[in-house]
């Protein structure tokens, strides 16, 4: 069943509660399709009696006992409003609001003879601890990360940014399984037209359910057919906060520890929090290495194929004889040789990801050594190609963003095909197409390849290298202005 074909099984129209306790309870039961985890409990006090409804899988039983059951037994002459002072509650007459409250972890109390009912907050808390994300580890800086609770994630951001103009706007997406989405930005730094564009795209999303932030990405991208990611993902509060302080906008989803940062630029995918935690000379050196790894990650196999197939005269004489000697026993052309090794590497990579961590590491190391050595001895590939593919794989691991790393892995294959057909001219043609696409690409109306296209000299201070902080973020050149 596709997402579009699902049916939303909710009451078509809102219904007002009545003074009949049984009819109100019956409506709730039918709205929840008589689910077995809907529990009823009759509460009787000296002056009143009623029925308490709750979904046992979503509430905290200790909280119900302490804040509802025990006060009822000792209510004496108190009104219900006085009994529920220790709980977050509201009075309602719309039964559909009661159904929504039950699904969100609240209790509903109906009193005999009264049409009004109470929605009492008693949600269960099963959140995991705030730990550092495994895929975004840093050497120096705060070691905490987002979790699946939207409230906790907002707390982490507000603790990092103590600003009165930090704005949070809530949206509810999904007709079958509604989930909350939070839009976060700094009013003084974010550009109003960008905020308006993000809001309009969020409001235009119409799907049955939002399982993860990936659903939001695909529904909000400027160019969904581009291979390059147009949202920056992070699970680090300090990383998200630093982008908010440069005028960016963050999007958080209830139940997902990943924050989406928009608008994104190409060079942002090669920056990490460590770039600003270390001294500027070290940070600049490491950033240059990362950008070199970008070139190596998808061009090195193509350059090797073009060199041995068409332009072997560019090699020094001794290196030429070494490369040619390793190719004499290989029965396949360089393209097939490279494709075979790249396929083996992708298989080992996926196997290592899907298996338990200890077994996965063993498969990756032992599998690479055994298969690599055996395939060379069998004469299927050359030692030189093993070195090229290994360097390419290591270079792809240097890219901080997993999405950008995946894009580079895919780009290798068409570039290798063009190199095998036209040599260096084919590589140049492929790179020209790629850079034209990068120059035309936009993320929420902002140039994706900025600050190179269009060229902004001031922004180059934090692109290929990182200038000192005292030179980078001056009051006269606030990072949030002009983004």
C-alpha positions, 0 to 999 in steps of 0.5 A: 500500500502506497502512502497516497493510498492509505486511508485516515481512520479518524472521526470525520467531524468533531463531536461535542461531549454530552452529560451522558458518561456512557455515550462519551466513553463509547465515542472514545472507544469507537474513535480508537477502534476498541484498542486493547491498551485503552484502559478505564478506571472508575473514580469515586469520591465523597462528592463526585464520580467519573471515569478515567481513560488512558492508553496504558502504553503511553502514560506513566502509571506512577504519575497517575496514581500520585496526581490523580488517584490519591487526590481523588480519595482525599478530595474532601470538599475540594473542586476538581480544579483544585485537585489537578493543580499538580498536573498540566490539564485543560477543560474541553467539550470537543471529544476529538480533542480528547482522542488527540490527548490520549494519543499524545500520552494524556488521560481523559476524565469524564464526570457523570452529569457534566458535559465538560471533561478534563485532559490530564497530562501524564506522559511516560518518559522513555528517552535515552540519555544525551550522548555524543553521536557516533557518526559525528565525534569530535576531539574537543568541545561539548560531547552531547547530542540530540535524542528522539525527544523534541522537547529535550532537543529544543532544551539543548539548543536554548541552553547553547543560545541564550537569546531572547529572539530565538524563535520556535514555530511548531507545525503538525505534519501527517494526516494518518500519524501526525507528528510535530515539526519545530522550525527554529531561527534567530529573528535578528540574523535569519533573512525574512524571505528565507524564513517565509520560503521554509515556512511555505514549503513546510505548510505545503507538505501533504503526506500521510505520515512523516517517519523521519527527516528524510521525508521532509528533505525530499518534499522541500528540496529545490532540485530533488533530482540533483545528486548533491544534498541540499540540506545539512544534517547534524545530530550535534546541538553545538553544530546546529547552534553555530549555524543558527548564529550565522543566520541559518534555519534549523528543522527538528522532527519529533522522534528523530535525533537529526536536525536539518540546516537550511539553506545549505552550501557545498562547502558547509559539508566539509566543515566540522565543529573541530574547525572552530575548537582548534587553532586556526592554523591547524584547522586550516591545514585539516580543512585543506586536506578534506578538500583534497580528499574531495578531489581524490574521492571521485577523480583518482580512479578516473585519472588512473584509467585515463592515464594507463589507457590514453596518456601513459606518456605523462608518467615518468619512465620508471613509473611507466614500466612499473605500471605496465608491468603490473598490467601485463597479467590482467585480462580486463581493460582498466575500466572493468578492473576499476569497476570490479574493485569498486563493487567489491569495496561497496559490498564490504562497506554495506556488509560492515554497516549491516552486521554488529559492530564487532563482526562488521569491523572484522569483515571489513579488515579481513575481507579486504585483506583476503579478497584483495590479496587473492584477486591480485594473485589470480591476475584479475586486477593489478596491484596499482589498481588496489592502491588507487581504490584504497586511496579513493576509499580512505579519501571518501571517509574524510568527508564529514557528511555521510550524504556528501560522501555517498554523492562522491561515491556515485559520481566516480562511476560516470567519471570512470566511464568518460575517462575510459572513452575519451581520456583526460578530455572526458574527465574535463567534460564531466567536471565541466558538467558537474561545476555548471550544475553546482553553479546553477543549484540553489538551496531555498533560493540561495546559491549552493556554490557560494562563495565561489559562484557568485564570488564573495571575497569576504566569505572566502575567509571561512571556505578553503581555510579558516581565518582567525576568529578575531578576523572572521567574526567581526561586528561589522561583518556578522556571519548572519548578514548577507547569507 
